[in-house]
Amino acid sequence: MDKKGTLAEALSLHFWQSVDQQIRKDHTVQKELYHYTGLDSLMGMVETNNLWMSRGTFLNDSNELIYIEGIINKVLGQVESKLTDNFGEDTYIQELKKLFILELKQTWQRFMEKIDLDDFEVYIFSLTENKDSLALWYNYAKGDGYNIGFSSGDMLKKINDFSSHFAREYTLVYGRVIYDRREQEQIVMDFLMETFQYLSRLHPQYTLQEIGGELSEHFFSILATCSIFFKDEAFKSEEEYRIALPRKLTTKERGPEVFFRASNGVIIPFITIHFPEKLPIKRVTIGPKNNIDIAKAGMEYYLKSKGYETERMVISKSVASLRY
């Protein structure tokens, strides 16, 4: 393997180890995660054995993916301040600092241009660790929809298998959404400063030119990941857990087929993750506004007709029963 390939892989490994510590935190998730949705979407996924991952810029948060702008601008200034002190350093480290700051600024500008042009392609499947939340019922299932409880381990394994077929175009990342502003700023700072410290130890194995050739993709991965997993504190009650497939910066190859569905009067682009057998459904909860007495029996009959072992599932009504 050539040095360029080795450096790219080393940077990637270093970054994803940091993601494990900062965002994933528990990459062997063995529990249920919940997806609030309408009946049409639930039936659409069950009928096809597909999970639907929606394009990020079509999610309900109008600040989706651009929320990080203020955070990055602040942290970028702090990083530049930290790296401008060249006292007692050799020429290589001084030049590395200049290169690091230049590449970071250029990648940040390029990232925001892609966001502005809706050219940053990421597909997201949103879940939560909260299995019966009134806020989520109203926001995502109109109060009378359904909540699907998935086996997270089985689901993540299948999505990982799917993403491996598009590894040159997409990167799989999953974990809890972070809402605390100070924690978000610290994570970005840690990502960047740990990268610099790592690069500073590579001399003389790699030249500045070789390092510079890999920094743009690396910085793009950091920015993309933070944009996906950082949200405003106003959304904290959602306790969101995301599975995301962001498209890489430099790829020109075609990815999975994009489909379209209607939702709340708009058209949503999405991709599908196919499960050859059945979706890993462990639980279905009926929304608090759905007081139709046959709703539970209808769901049990429907899932059983599709080959699901309903006796091993929990199908129940939300504990927050509402009249309207």
Residue pairs with C-beta under 8 A, 6 or more apart in sequence:
3 205
3 206
3 210
4 210
4 213
4 214
7 202
7 206
7 210
7 211
7 214
8 214
8 217
11 195
11 198
11 214
11 218
12 218
12 221
14 194
14 195
14 198
15 191
15 195
15 218
15 221
15 222
18 190
18 191
18 194
19 173
19 175
19 225
20 27
22 187
22 190
22 191
23 173
23 175
23 176
23 178
23 187
23 225
23 229
24 173
24 174
24 175
25 175
25 176
28 153
29 152
29 153
29 156
30 152
30 153
31 129
31 152
32 131
32 149
32 150
32 151
32 152
32 282
32 283
33 127
33 128
33 129
33 149
33 150
33 152
33 155
33 241
34 127
34 128
34 129
34 130
34 131
34 147
34 148
34 149
34 150
34 283
34 285
35 125
35 126
35 127
35 128
35 147
35 148
35 150
36 128
36 133
36 136
36 137
36 139
36 140
36 141
36 145
36 146
36 147
37 140
37 141
37 145
37 146
37 147
37 148
38 141
38 142
38 145
38 146
39 145
39 146
41 52
41 261
41 263
42 145
42 146
42 148
42 284
43 302
44 50
44 52
44 261
45 51
45 52
45 148
45 279
46 279
46 281
46 302
46 303
46 306
47 306
48 272
48 274
49 274
49 275
49 276
49 277
49 278
49 279
50 272
50 273
50 274
50 275
51 125
51 155
51 159
51 272
51 273
51 275
51 279
52 125
52 261
52 270
52 271
52 272
53 123
53 124
53 125
53 243
53 245
53 270
53 271
53 272
53 273
54 123
54 124
54 125
54 126
54 268
54 269
54 270
55 121
55 122
55 123
55 124
55 258
55 268
55 269
55 270
56 64
56 65
56 120
56 122
56 123
56 124
56 228
56 244
57 64
57 65
57 118
57 120
58 266
58 268
58 269
59 124
59 126
60 139
60 140
61 67
61 231
61 232
61 235
63 232
65 115
65 120
65 122
65 227
65 228
66 112
66 115
66 227
67 227
67 230
67 231
67 232
68 184
68 188
68 223
68 226
68 227
68 230
69 112
71 181
71 184
71 185
71 188
71 226
71 230
72 108
72 188
72 223
72 226
74 185
75 185
75 188
75 189
75 192
76 104
76 105
76 108
78 189
79 101
79 104
79 189
79 192
79 193
80 101
82 193
83 97
83 100
83 101
83 196
84 97
86 93
86 94
86 97
92 203
92 204
92 208
93 200
93 203
95 208
96 196
96 199
96 200
96 203
96 208
96 211
97 196
99 208
99 211
99 212
99 215
100 196
100 199
100 215
103 212
103 215
103 216
103 219
104 192
104 215
104 219
106 216
107 215
107 216
107 219
107 220
107 223
108 219
108 223
110 216
110 220
110 249
111 120
111 220
111 223
111 224
111 227
113 119
114 120
115 227
120 224
120 227
120 246
120 247
121 246
121 247
121 255
122 224
122 228
122 244
122 245
122 246
122 247
123 244
123 245
123 270
123 271
124 228
124 242
124 243
124 244
124 245
125 159
125 242
125 243
125 244
125 273
126 240
126 241
126 242
127 150
127 152
127 240
127 241
127 242
127 243
128 136
128 238
128 239
128 240
128 241
129 176
129 239
129 241
130 136
130 237
130 238
130 239
131 147
131 149
131 283
131 285
132 147
132 285
132 318
132 319
132 320
133 237
133 238
133 239
134 288
134 320
135 237
135 238
136 147
136 238
137 143
137 145
137 147
137 287
137 288
137 289
137 318
137 320
139 238
141 147
141 287
142 287
142 289
143 287
143 288
143 289
143 290
143 322
144 287
144 288
144 289
144 290
145 287
145 290
146 284
146 285
146 286
146 287
146 299
147 283
147 284
147 285
147 287
147 318
148 279
148 281
148 283
148 284
149 281
149 282
149 283
149 284
149 285
149 314
150 279
150 280
150 281
150 282
151 280
151 281
151 282
154 280
155 243
155 280
156 174
156 243
158 273
158 275
158 280
159 172
159 174
159 243
159 273
160 172
162 273
162 274
163 170
163 171
163 172
163 245
166 245
166 255
166 256
168 248
168 251
168 253
169 247
169 248
169 251
169 253
169 254
169 255
170 245
170 246
170 247
170 248
170 255
171 221
171 245
171 246
171 248
172 243
172 244
172 245
173 225
173 228
173 229
173 244
173 246
174 241
174 242
174 243
174 244
175 229
175 241
175 242
176 229
176 239
176 240
176 241
176 242
177 229
177 230
177 231
177 235
177 238
177 240
177 241
177 242
178 184
178 187
178 229
178 230
178 231
179 231
179 232
179 233
179 235
179 236
180 233
181 233
184 226
184 230
187 226
188 222
188 226
191 222
191 226
192 222
195 218
195 222
199 211
202 211
216 249
216 250
217 248
217 249
217 250
220 248
220 249
221 248
221 249
224 246
225 246
228 242
228 244
228 246
229 242
229 244
231 240
245 271
247 255
255 271
256 271
256 272
257 271
257 272
258 269
258 270
258 271
259 269
259 270
259 271
259 272
260 267
260 268
260 269
260 270
261 267
261 268
261 270
262 268
278 306
278 307
278 308
281 303
281 308
281 313
282 313
282 314
283 313
283 314
283 315
283 316
284 299
284 303
284 313
284 314
284 315
284 316
285 315
285 316
285 317
285 318
286 295
286 296
286 299
286 315
286 316
286 317
286 318
287 318
288 317
288 318
288 320
288 321
288 322
289 322
289 323
289 324
290 317
291 321
291 323
295 317
296 315
296 316
296 317
299 315
300 310
300 315
303 310
303 313
303 315
304 310
